[in-house]
Amino acid sequence: MDADTLRREAESLRALYQQLRTVMGGVIVGQEEPLHFLILSLFGGGHALLIGPPGVAKTLMVSSLAQAMGLSFHRIQFTPDLMPADILGTEVLQIDPETGQRHFRFTPGPIFAHIILADEINRASPKTQSALLEAMQERSVSIAGQTHPLPSPFFVLATQNPIEQEGTYPLPEAQLDRFMFAIFVGYPSREEEMEIMRRTTAVWEPRIDPLLSAEKILYLQRLVRLMPVPDNVIRYAVELARNTRPQENPDSFIRENITWGVGPRAAQFLLIAAKTHALLSGKYAPDVEDVQRVAVPVLRHRMVLSYQAEAEGISPERIIQYLMERKVPVL
């Protein structure tokens, strides 16, 4: 794709993004940053984990975005008794009424949709959570030796309640690493909460018309991949990821507070997210500032903090800011 075509397509994408934000604003009050990163994950082709207390519109945000994107949508409520077959589907024995022959027929589960809302994902057992791993990485599921492709594009948008710890199971690190973003959804401001009350306690039936299609989203994801990235930006993303690893960083603050740093997938997501953010910001190539803008939601769920960091209340966000401000040079 030549430079002029890229510019035209980028301008079209930005106009579409603004239209999408306007449509979503008619349904969701506030939550500007979570919405921004949620849209970024869809245009970037990644999954997202939404973390926040009950009642802050996490589920409404995902279902409304699926409508605006023109994609099929299934919600799966995760519970302790949920089994992998309840998500993936199963083979059912059938008997032909004419011949009497028996055969198995695969019945697809709710995972066969473009957007999957894994609601309260940490309530299910690790066995059930692991059912999503192949789907998130390979965009397919394997049942009884047969591989079944999932619809394209395919996204897992999971929600997690950080308040309740009883009856929950922490997500495995391997699964956390497959989420492009960990998006924190907080409480609305006083003015926003008053507007929520005005809307939801009256006759309010929001309607969202599709703005996109599966084919258009796949094209936009390819557009993001085609965007050029300067070598200094690649080097900065790699150094930012590598500096989180205490085995490679002699800094005492990092060694004391991180047990395991982020892997190479973190740098990949940093660059893809930076490219998407740059396109939506009117740029034709990402810079270091774009990497810094997406660094916190990309990195914070991938680090394993030490007991000392947890005891002293040192958060992943504080460590990421420390690295960006002091330890990683802007090349």
N, C-alpha and C positions, 0 to 999 in steps of 0.2 A: 504494500500500500504506500503510495507516494505521499509527500508531506501535505499537499493541497487536499487530497482526499481525507487524510487523517484530520485536518483542521475542520473540514466540513462536517465530518461524522462526529467529531468532538463537540462542535457547537450544537448539533442536533441532540446529542446525549445530554448536554447541560440543560437545554430547553426542556427535554423530557424529564430530567431530574427535578427541575423547578415545578413542573406541572404535577409530578408525583407528590412532591412535598405539599403542594396546595391541596390536592385531593385528600391526602392523609390528614392534613390539618383540620379538615371538616369532620373528622371522626375522632382523632386523638388530640387531646388538649395538652400542649407542652411536649415534654420528652423529645426535645429537638436533637440532642446528641445521640440517644439510643436509636432514634429513627434514622439518623444519618449513617451510623455504622451498620445498621440492619440492611439498609439499601446498598451500602458499600459491599457487604458480604454477598448479596445476590448478584450484583454486577461483576464482582470479582470471582464468583463461582465457588465461594466457600460456605461452610456451615457456621452457625453462631449459637452461643450459649448466653441466654438472658438471665441475669441473676438479680433478684429483687424481692421485696416483701409482697404479700398478697394484695390484690386490688390496685395495682399500679398500671394496669392495661397491657401486661405482657402478652397475654393470649389475644386480646383484641388487636394489638399491634400486628401480630403475625397473620391473623386471619384476614384483616383489612388489607395488608400488603399483598397477600395471595390473590385477593379479588382484583386489586389494582394492576397486578402483574398479568392477570389473565391465565393463571396457572391452577391446576387441580390441587386440592388441599385436603389433608386428612389430619385429624387430631387424635393422638393416642394418649390416654390418661394412664400414666405409669403408677402402678400399685405394687405392693409386696408380692401379690399372688399372680402377677402378670408373667406369662411364659413366652419364650422366644417364638413359638408357633403362633401366638396371638398377634404378633407383629409381622412376621415374615409370611405366614400362610402355611398350609399343610397339604399333604396328599390324601385324597379321600377315595376310598374303595367304592367303585361303581360297578353295577351289573347291567349288561346290555339286555333289555327286556325281550329282544327278538332271538338272540343267539345264546343268552345265558352266560356269555363270557364275562370274566371279571377283569377289570383294569383300574389302575390308579389315575386320577385326574388331579392336577395341581390347582388348588384354590388359593388365589393370591390374598395376602393379608393387607392391612391398611398401609403398609410401607410403600405400596405401589401408587404413588402420587408424586407430583412435582415438588410440593412443599409438605414436609412432615413436621407437625408440631408435637414434639416429645414433651408433654406437659408434666412438670415435676419429675424430671428424669431420675433424680437421685432417690426416689421412693422405691424403685425396682431393684431387684437383686443383681449382683454382678453378672450372673448367668444371663439375665435378660438384657442388661445393658450391653453385653458383648455381642448381642444379636445385631446391633447397629454398626459394629466395626467394619465388616466387609462392605455394607451398604454405603457407609460414609467414604470409604477409601476407593473401592472398586466400582461403585454405582451399580452393583448387582448383588443378588443373594443366591446362595447355593442350598438347594433342598433335595435330599435323596440322590445326591450325585449329579444333579442337573443345575446348571447356572441359568438364572433368569435375570435379564437386564432390567434395570429400573428406568422409569421415564427420564428423558433428558430435556431440560436441566433438572437436577435433583438436589434438594437442600434439606438438611436436618436443622431445624430451629428449635432448640431445647430451652425449657425454662427450669429454674432451680430456685427454691425458697431457702435463703440462707439463715432464716430464723429457727425453723424447726430442725432439730438434730435427732430426735427420737424417732426410730423407725425409718431412718434413711441410710443410704449406702453411698459413701464417697465415690465419685467417678474415678475409674482407673486412669493413671497418667497417660497411657497410650490412647485412651479415648479423648481425654482433654486436649491432647496434642493435635487431634484432627479437627478441632474447632478453630476457624480462622480468628474469631473474636470471642472474648468474654466481655459482654456488655452489661454494665451495671445500670439498673433502672431504679431510680430513687423516687421519693415522694414528690408530689407536685408542690409548687409554691402556693401561698394562700390565695392569690388571685386566680391561679389555674384551678385550684380545688373548688373555688366558688363557681367558676364557669362549668366545671364538671357537674356540679349539683344542679345548675340551671338546665343543662341539657338532659341529664339522665333522670330527673324527677318530673319531666314533662313528657308530652307525646313527641318522641324522638326516634325516627326511623332512618338512620343514615344509609345512603345508597352509594355504592362505588361502582362506576363503570370501568371495565378493563381498558387500560392504556397500552398494554403490551401483549405479546404472545410468546409462546415457548421459542419459536424460531427467532424472533427479534432479540430475546434475551441471550440466546446462544451467539447471535451475531455480535451483540455488545460485549459479551465476555471475550470473544475473539479480538475485538477491537482493543480491549485492555491489554491483551497479551502482545499485540502488535506494537504497542507504544514503546519507543526507544527509551533506554535507561542509561544515563552517563555512568562511566566506570567509578567515579568518586561516590556516587549514590549507592552502587552495589557494594563498594568497599565499606562504606559507613554502616550499611545494614548488616553485613557480615561481622564487622568489628563489634557492633552493638550486641549481637547475639553471642559472640564468642566471649565477650567480657562478663557475661552472666555466669560463666563456668568457673568455679573456684579452682579447678585443676589447671586452668590456663591464665588466671588473673592473680597476680601477687598482692593485689590490694587487700588490706586486712579487713576492711568493711565488708567486702564481697565474701572473703573466705569465712568470716565469722557468721554471716547471715544467710548464706545459700549453701544447701547441701548438693543439689543438682541444678545445673543451669539448663538453658533451653537448647534444643537440637537444631539441626539444619532446616527442618521444616519451618521453624520460626522466621528465619531470614527469608525463606521463600514467600511466606505470607506477608512479611514486612514490605517486600518489594511489590507484590501484587496489590496489596491494600494502598500503598503509596501511589502506584500508578493510577488506580481507580480514583483516589482522592484528588490527584492532580488533574485528571480529566474533568471531574465535576467542579473543579475550582478555576477552570479556564486556562490551564497550562497544557502544553503539548509534550512535556517531558517532566518527570518528577524530580524534585531536588531533596536535599537533606531535610528541609523543613517538613516536607510531606511525610518522610519516614518518621520524624519525631511526632508528628500529629497522630499517627496511627499506632505508635509504639506501645502505649499503655494497654489498650484492649487486645493487642496481638500477643504481648509477652506475659501479662500478669498471671495467667492461669497455667503457664508452662514451667514455672520455677518451683522447686521444692525448697522451702525455707528451713532453716535450722531451728532446733528447739530454742536457742537463744533469741533468734529473731521473733519467734512466736511469743516467748515470755516477755520480751520488751516491747511488743506491739509494733514491730517494724513490718510494714506492709510491702507487698511486691511493687506497688506504685511508687513508694518512696525510693526503693532500690533502683527502679527504672529512671526516675528523675535524677538520682545521684549519678548514674552512668551518663546520662545525656548532658548534664551540666558540667561534670568534672572530668570524667575518665575517657570518654570517647571523643577524639578530636574531630572537628568539622573539617573535612579534607577539601 
